Amino acid sequence: VSIRNLGLLVSAVQSWSRAMEREVRERQERAELINEFVGTEGDKITVTGVVKAIRYSDNAYGTSTVYTFVGTAGAYAGYAFTWFASRSAMGDEIDGRTWTLQGTVKPHREWRGSRQTQLTRCKATPVAA
């Protein structure tokens, strides 16, 4: 890769991640995912699902890893969640692995018409295959 194309190469990862988030929103619109919030602020929940998108956000405290997670089993199947992690707890690749997240519900937010429950102080554990 030449230096001329380096910017394109570096931006490809974030572009792909945004496309995955767009897919989550579109699936909610098509009713494949449930476009509703889960729980109330302060509730402790456990969700089993897969990571659909990973983004990075710079802030005053460093870089946060933003995971978009979709529940696949139990009471939270079909719901979308976001987790602003201070580290890459679930890795930097979307590999289709199933994870269990235990966390606390933050105030709900709607982003571009998509209702996503934000989680904080999560513990991520891979589910054995």
Secondary structure, DSSP 8 states (H G I E B T S, - for coil): --GGGHHHHHHHHHHHHHHHHHHHHHHHHTTSSB-S--S-TT-EEEEEEEEEEEEEEEETTEEEEEEEEEEEEGGGTTBEEEEEESS-TT-SS----EEEEEEEE---EEETTEEEEEEEEEEEEE---
